[in-house]
């Protein structure tokens, strides 16, 4: 069953860092008074105080007016949402495009060239018979306009691309409301919501764990801890950052599953507090900007010094004052490297375009120079941006490979084959994926392949395939699950135990996972002739089929 992984860095790192950047920008651009800012910073610097992790689950749910299984009612959720607002870090106030464009003219080198062009126009005003000054002044103005426009357009395109990425991968949360389980945007979560978290999910808010199945979270972006941290239901420490029954907004689940209650949202989360503190830092400038600033200061001092020196020499020689002033202006302008700004801007723009062809997005042009100073780039994730959909294309049973209905293949499996029925039972029951209840209620006639599924991409693909063969819900109701082991990245397998609907009083165990994990635990294999020993020859045949797939 082929599939393509979604670039989790776009969901995990870029979305989280973008939210922090938005909060920082808002804090820096806000029009608070100095005293108000100091009060806000003092409030943020206070020791984090939380009580939600200390209470028993029943008492916590009672105080938050929620239910550990059914969650909030829609009416109560709407009431809390109206009180607290959306579960996002407060968005920044955007600067109008025309102001951002004008700001590109305020860098040191552009100001130097603009000053040189003004001197040229002054020189022409003093001696209108010499057209060279007006030509040079006009050229300098054109150079400044073109280079500033280039830089603005590059930055504008990058910002628009980043906005498209954020819109393409909106964070979702699996929530219990009114006794139903369905997906909603994470921004719609409120305090008291009961949510399900599984391997690969980003934690959508500050959560208190109430039901745990080996959940581990990556807190490195928050606390710097490099190893995944196990979570539990019980309070293990008075300090909320140290206790194991809290999971924080901005971190991610790397193993296991859990059910949790939302205890903080938006700016009130721990991550939101950190973003507020980070806003007190100053603006960092790149190495290239520092070097250009030093160069502009140096060349300005040199040019003005040379102009003053020659003015003094001219006065000492008795040259006419008007001629002396025009000559001084010419000396100052001659020492300004007019072509340097164009060279730097064009070089950075061309480098950014070359990087874009390699699927690298440059947010601002000075970043190119910073990247050029990098000796090593380390990445822990590979993949591409996709729709995160997987589809069953092949089935393997009875020592052969069967195909399903796709754009290029036709159905070759037989639903009445006893081996297919055995595999189908496991595919239906050994799964945590479910069709979204609200989506089914709102769109009962939606095609199976377009239905919204609560679960990871691979299980969603299997669920949709099974639903096309036979409705899944009645089969699961007939064979209820009573226990099991959830999938995790260490074991790479999942176990579920069910009451056997065909044999009352009997239990049936289902096992699925990575092929190597399944095969190493098998001593027999089912064929059309019945159960046989899984010897070396049969194992080699199975591995050959796996290589083909």
C-alpha positions in Angstrom: 0.0 0.0 0.0 2.0 3.0 -1.3 1.8 6.4 0.3 3.6 9.6 0.7 4.5 11.2 4.0 3.6 14.7 4.8 6.5 17.1 5.6 5.9 17.2 9.3 8.5 20.0 9.7 6.0 22.3 7.9 3.4 21.2 10.5 5.6 21.0 13.6 8.5 23.4 13.3 7.4 26.1 10.8 3.8 26.5 12.2 5.0 26.6 15.8 7.8 29.1 15.0 5.5 31.2 12.9 3.1 31.5 15.8 5.9 32.6 18.1 7.1 35.1 15.5 3.6 36.5 15.2 3.3 36.9 18.9 6.7 38.6 19.1 5.8 40.9 16.2 2.6 41.9 17.9 4.3 42.7 21.2 7.0 44.7 19.5 4.6 46.7 17.3 1.9 47.2 20.0 1.3 50.8 21.2 1.4 50.1 24.9 2.9 52.6 27.2 6.3 51.9 28.8 4.7 51.2 32.2 2.1 48.9 30.8 4.8 46.9 29.0 6.9 46.6 32.2 3.8 45.3 34.1 3.1 42.8 31.3 6.7 41.5 31.4 6.7 41.3 35.2 3.5 39.2 35.0 5.0 36.9 32.4 8.2 36.5 34.5 6.3 35.2 37.5 6.6 31.6 38.4 4.2 29.5 36.4 1.2 28.6 38.5 -1.3 25.9 37.6 -3.7 23.8 39.7 -5.2 21.6 37.1 -2.5 18.9 37.4 -3.0 18.5 41.1 -6.7 17.5 41.1 -8.1 14.0 40.6 -9.7 13.6 37.2 -13.3 13.6 38.5 -12.8 16.8 40.5 -11.0 18.5 37.6 -13.9 17.6 35.2 -16.4 18.9 37.7 -14.6 22.2 38.1 -14.3 22.6 34.3 -18.0 21.5 33.8 -17.0 18.8 31.4 -17.3 15.0 31.1 -14.3 12.7 30.8 -16.0 10.7 28.0 -18.7 12.8 26.4 -16.8 16.1 26.7 -18.5 19.5 26.7 -21.9 20.3 25.3 -21.9 22.4 22.1 -23.7 25.2 24.0 -21.1 25.2 26.8 -18.2 25.2 24.3 -19.7 28.2 22.5 -20.1 30.0 25.8 -16.5 29.4 26.8 -15.3 30.3 23.2 -17.1 33.7 23.5 -15.4 34.3 26.8 -11.8 33.2 26.0 -11.6 33.6 22.2 -9.9 31.3 19.7 -7.1 29.0 20.7 -4.3 30.9 18.9 -1.5 33.2 19.8 -2.8 36.7 19.2 -2.1 37.6 15.5 0.1 40.7 14.8 -1.1 44.0 13.4 -0.1 44.0 9.7 1.9 46.9 8.3 0.4 48.3 5.1 2.2 47.3 1.9 3.0 50.9 0.9 4.7 51.5 4.3 6.7 48.3 4.0 7.8 49.3 0.5 8.9 52.7 1.7 10.9 51.2 4.5 13.1 49.4 1.9 14.5 52.8 1.0 15.8 53.4 4.6 18.7 51.0 4.6 22.1 52.7 5.0 23.4 52.1 1.5 20.2 53.3 -0.2 20.3 56.5 2.0 24.0 57.0 0.9 23.1 56.8 -2.8 20.1 59.0 -2.2 22.3 61.5 -0.5 24.8 61.4 -3.4 22.0 62.0 -5.9 20.8 65.0 -3.9 24.3 66.4 -4.1 24.3 65.9 -7.9 21.1 67.9 -8.2 22.6 70.6 -5.9 25.6 70.7 -8.2 23.4 71.1 -11.2 21.5 73.9 -9.5 24.8 75.7 -8.9 26.0 75.1 -12.5 23.2 74.4 -14.9 25.5 74.4 -17.9 27.0 71.0 -16.9 24.4 68.2 -17.6 26.5 65.4 -16.2 25.3 66.1 -12.6 21.6 65.7 -13.5 22.3 62.6 -15.5 24.3 61.0 -12.6 21.7 62.1 -10.0 18.9 60.6 -12.1 20.8 57.3 -12.5 21.4 57.1 -8.8 17.7 57.5 -8.1 16.8 54.9 -10.6 19.3 52.5 -9.1 17.8 53.0 -5.6 14.3 52.5 -6.9 15.1 49.3 -8.8 17.1 47.7 -6.0 14.5 48.5 -3.4 11.7 47.2 -5.5 13.7 44.0 -6.2 14.2 43.4 -2.5 10.5 44.2 -1.6 9.1 41.8 -4.3 11.4 38.9 -3.2 10.3 39.3 0.5 6.7 39.8 -0.5 6.6 36.6 -2.6 8.3 34.6 0.2 5.7 35.9 2.8 2.8 34.9 0.5 4.3 31.4 0.0 4.6 30.9 3.8 1.0 32.0 4.2 0.0 29.4 1.6 1.9 26.7 3.6 0.1 27.7 6.8 -3.3 27.6 5.0 -2.4 24.2 3.3 -1.7 22.5 6.6 -4.2 23.7 9.2 -3.9 22.1 12.6 -6.8 19.9 13.5 -7.9 18.3 16.8 -9.9 15.2 17.6 -12.5 16.3 20.2 -15.4 14.7 22.2 -18.5 17.0 22.3 -22.1 16.0 23.0 -20.9 12.4 23.3 -19.6 12.4 19.7 -16.1 12.2 18.4 -15.1 14.4 15.5 -12.4 16.8 14.1 -12.4 20.5 14.6 -9.8 23.2 13.9 -7.4 23.4 16.8 -8.2 27.1 17.0 -11.8 26.2 18.1 -10.8 24.3 21.2 -11.8 25.7 24.6 -11.0 25.0 28.2 -12.8 21.8 29.2 -12.7 20.1 25.8 -11.8 16.4 25.9 -9.4 15.6 23.0 -7.7 12.4 21.7 -3.9 12.6 21.0 -2.0 9.9 19.1 1.5 9.3 17.7 2.5 12.1 15.2 -0.1 14.7 16.5 0.9 18.2 17.6 -0.4 19.0 21.0 -3.2 21.6 20.3 -3.3 23.3 23.7 -2.1 22.8 27.3 -3.7 19.4 28.2 -4.2 17.4 31.4 -4.0 13.7 30.6 -6.9 11.7 32.0 -6.5 8.4 30.0 -3.1 7.3 29.0 -1.7 4.5 26.7 2.1 4.9 26.7 2.0 8.5 25.4 5.3 10.2 25.0 5.8 13.8 24.0 8.7 15.7 22.5 9.3 18.8 24.8 12.5 19.9 23.2 11.0 23.0 21.7 9.7 24.0 25.1 12.2 22.7 27.7 15.2 21.6 25.7 14.9 18.0 26.8 16.3 15.8 23.9 14.5 12.6 24.9 10.8 11.9 24.6 9.0 12.3 27.9 6.5 9.7 29.1 3.1 11.0 30.3 0.9 9.6 33.0 -2.5 10.3 34.6 -1.2 11.0 38.1 0.5 14.1 39.3 4.2 13.5 39.8 5.4 17.0 40.8 4.0 20.2 42.2 5.9 22.1 39.4 3.6 22.0 36.3 6.7 21.9 34.0 8.0 18.8 35.7 4.8 16.8 36.3 4.0 14.0 33.9 0.3 14.5 33.6 0.5 17.7 31.5 1.2 18.1 27.8 1.9 21.5 26.5 0.8 23.4 23.4 3.6 23.5 20.7 5.0 20.1 21.6 4.3 16.9 19.7 3.3 13.3 20.5 6.0 10.9 19.4 4.6 7.6 20.8 1.4 6.1 22.2 -2.1 7.6 22.6 -4.0 9.5 25.3 -7.2 11.3 26.1 -6.8 14.6 27.8 -8.7 17.7 28.9 -7.8 21.2 27.7 -6.8 23.3 30.6 -5.3 26.4 28.9 -5.6 27.9 25.4 -4.1 30.6 23.3 -1.9 33.3 25.0 -2.6 31.7 28.4 -0.6 28.5 27.5 2.9 28.0 28.6 4.1 28.5 25.1 2.1 31.7 24.8 3.8 33.1 28.0 7.2 32.2 26.6 6.3 34.0 23.3 5.4 37.1 25.4 8.8 37.0 27.2 10.6 36.6 24.0 9.1 39.8 22.7 11.3 41.8 25.1 14.4 40.9 23.1 15.8 43.2 20.5 15.9 42.9 16.7 18.8 40.9 15.4 20.5 42.0 12.2 22.4 39.7 9.8 26.2 39.7 9.3 25.8 41.1 5.9 23.7 44.1 7.2 26.4 44.7 9.8 29.2 44.7 7.2 27.2 47.0 4.9 26.5 49.4 7.7 30.2 49.5 8.6 31.1 50.0 5.0 28.6 52.9 4.5 29.9 54.7 7.6 33.5 54.2 6.5 32.9 55.3 2.9 30.9 58.3 4.0 33.6 59.5 6.4 36.2 59.0 3.7 34.2 60.8 0.9 33.2 63.8 3.1 36.8 64.0 4.4 38.2 64.0 0.8 35.6 66.6 -0.2 36.5 68.9 2.7 40.2 68.4 2.1 39.9 69.4 -1.6 37.6 72.3 -0.6 40.3 73.7 1.7 43.0 73.1 -0.9 40.9 75.0 -3.5 40.2 77.9 -1.1 44.0 78.1 -0.4 44.7 78.3 -4.1 42.2 81.0 -4.6 39.7 79.1 -6.7 36.3 80.7 -7.1 33.9 79.6 -4.3 31.2 78.3 -6.7 33.7 76.2 -8.7 35.2 75.0 -5.4 31.8 73.8 -4.1 30.9 72.1 -7.3 34.3 70.3 -7.3 33.8 69.3 -3.7 30.4 67.7 -4.5 31.9 65.9 -7.4 34.7 64.5 -5.2 32.1 63.3 -2.6 29.9 61.6 -5.3 32.9 60.1 -7.0 33.9 58.2 -3.9 30.4 56.6 -3.6 30.4 53.1 -5.2 27.1 53.5 -7.1 27.2 50.0 -8.5 27.7 48.1 -5.2 24.0 48.2 -4.2 22.9 46.8 -7.5 25.6 44.1 -7.4 24.6 43.0 -3.9 20.9 43.0 -4.6 21.1 41.2 -7.9 23.6 38.6 -6.5 21.3 37.8 -3.5 18.2 37.7 -5.8 19.8 35.3 -8.2 21.0 33.1 -5.4 17.4 33.1 -4.0 16.0 32.1 -7.4 18.6 29.3 -7.7 17.6 28.0 -4.2 13.9 28.3 -5.1 14.6 25.8 -8.0 15.9 23.4 -5.3 12.7 23.8 -3.3 14.3 26.1 -0.7 12.3 29.2 0.3 14.2 32.3 1.2 12.1 34.6 3.4 14.4 37.7 3.2 17.4 38.4 0.9 20.0 38.8 3.7 19.3 35.2 4.7 21.1 34.1 1.6 24.4 35.4 2.9 23.8 33.8 6.3 23.1 30.4 4.6 26.3 30.9 2.6 28.2 30.9 5.9 26.7 27.5 6.9 29.0 24.5 6.8 26.5 21.8 7.7 22.7 21.5 7.7 21.2 18.7 9.8 17.7 17.4 9.2 15.8 14.6 10.9 12.8 14.4 8.5 12.4 13.6 4.8 9.3 13.6 2.6 7.2 15.9 0.5 4.1 18.1 0.9 1.1 16.0 -0.1 -2.6 15.7 0.7 -1.6 13.0 3.3 -3.8 10.4 1.7 -3.0 6.7 1.3 -4.9 4.2 -0.8 -4.8 0.4 -0.8 -3.5 -0.8 -4.2 -2.3 -4.3 -3.5 -3.3 -7.2 -1.2 -1.1 -10.3 -0.6 -2.5 -13.6 0.6 -2.5 -17.2 -0.5 1.0 -16.9 -1.9 0.0 -14.3 -4.5 -0.5 -10.6 -5.0 -3.9 -9.2 -5.7 -4.9 -5.7 -7.0 -7.7 -3.3 -6.1 -9.6 -0.9 -8.3 -7.4 2.1 -9.2 -6.9 4.3 -12.2 -4.4 1.8 -13.7 -5.5 -1.6 -12.2 -8.7 -3.6 -11.9 -10.0 -5.8 -9.0 -8.4 -9.2 -8.9 -9.3 -10.4 -5.4 -12.3 -12.5 -4.5 -14.4 -11.4 -1.5 -15.6 -15.0 -1.0 -12.1 -16.4 -0.7 -11.6 -17.7 2.8 -8.1 -16.2 3.0 -9.5 -12.8 2.0 -12.1 -13.1 4.7 -9.5 -13.8 7.3 -7.4 -10.8 6.2 -10.5 -8.6 5.9 -11.5 -9.4 9.6 -8.1 -8.1 10.8 -8.2 -5.0 8.5 -11.7 -4.0 9.8 -11.1 -4.7 13.5 -7.4 -4.1 14.2 -7.6 -0.3 13.7 -8.1 2.9 15.5 -9.4 4.8 12.5 -13.1 5.8 12.3 -15.2 7.9 10.0 -15.8 11.3 11.5 -19.3 11.3 13.1 -20.1 15.0 12.3 -19.0 14.6 8.7 -21.2 11.6 8.2 -24.1 13.3 9.8 -23.7 16.5 7.7 -22.8 14.6 4.4 -24.4 11.1 4.5 -24.1 10.7 0.8 -20.5 11.7 0.5 -18.4 9.2 -1.6 -16.3 6.9 0.6 -13.0 8.1 -0.7 -13.9 11.7 0.2 -15.1 11.0 3.7 -13.2 12.5 6.7 -11.4 9.9 8.8 -10.2 10.3 12.4 -6.9 8.4 12.3 -3.5 8.3 10.5 -3.2 8.1 6.8 -2.4 4.4 6.5 -5.3 3.3 8.7 -7.6 5.7 6.9 -6.7 4.1 3.5 -7.4 0.6 4.9 -10.8 1.8 6.5 -12.0 3.3 3.2 -11.0 0.1 1.3 -12.9 -2.1 3.8 -16.0 0.2 3.7 -16.1 -0.3 -0.1 -16.2 -4.1 0.4 -18.7 -4.1 3.3 -19.9 -1.6 5.8 -17.4 -1.5 8.7 -19.6 -0.3 11.6 -21.9 -3.4 11.8 -18.8 -5.7 11.8 -17.1 -3.8 14.6 -20.3 -3.8 16.6 -20.6 -7.5 16.2 -16.9 -8.0 17.3 -16.4 -5.4 20.1 -12.8 -4.7 21.1 -12.0 -5.4 24.8 -8.2 -4.7 24.9 -5.0 -4.5 23.0 -1.6 -2.8 22.5 -1.6 0.4 20.5 0.9 1.0 17.7 4.1 2.8 18.6 7.3 3.6 16.8 9.3 1.3 19.0 7.3 -1.9 18.6 6.0 -1.1 15.1 3.0 -3.3 15.6 -0.6 -3.2 17.0 -2.6 -5.8 18.8 -6.3 -5.9 19.4 -8.5 -8.5 21.2 -12.2 -8.8 20.3 -15.2 -10.8 21.3 -15.7 -13.3 18.4 -19.1 -12.5 16.8 -19.2 -15.9 15.1 -18.3 -17.9 18.2 -20.0 -16.4 21.4 -17.9 -16.8 24.5 -14.6 -16.9 22.5 -12.0 -14.2 22.0 -10.1 -13.4 18.9 -6.7 -11.7 18.7 -5.6 -9.5 15.7 -2.1 -8.5 15.0 -0.7 -6.1 12.4 2.4 -4.1 11.9 5.6 -3.8 9.9 6.2 -7.0 7.9 9.4 -7.9 9.6 7.7 -7.4 13.0 4.8 -9.7 12.0 6.9 -12.4 10.4 9.4 -12.7 13.3 6.4 -13.7 15.5 4.9 -16.2 13.2 5.6 -19.9 13.1 2.9 -20.8 10.7 1.2 -19.4 7.6 -2.4 -19.9 6.3 -2.6 -21.1 2.7 -5.5 -22.5 0.6 -4.5 -25.9 1.9 -4.7 -24.8 5.5 -2.1 -23.9 8.1 1.5 -24.9 7.3 4.9 -24.3 8.9 6.5 -21.1 7.9 9.8 -22.6 6.7 12.7 -20.9 5.0 11.3 -21.4 1.5 7.9 -19.9 2.3 9.5 -17.0 4.1 11.7 -16.3 1.1 8.6 -16.3 -1.1 6.9 -13.8 1.2 9.9 -11.6 1.3 10.1 -11.8 -2.5 6.5 -10.5 -2.7 7.3 -7.7 -0.3 10.2 -6.7 -2.5 7.9 -6.6 -5.5 5.5 -4.3 -3.6 
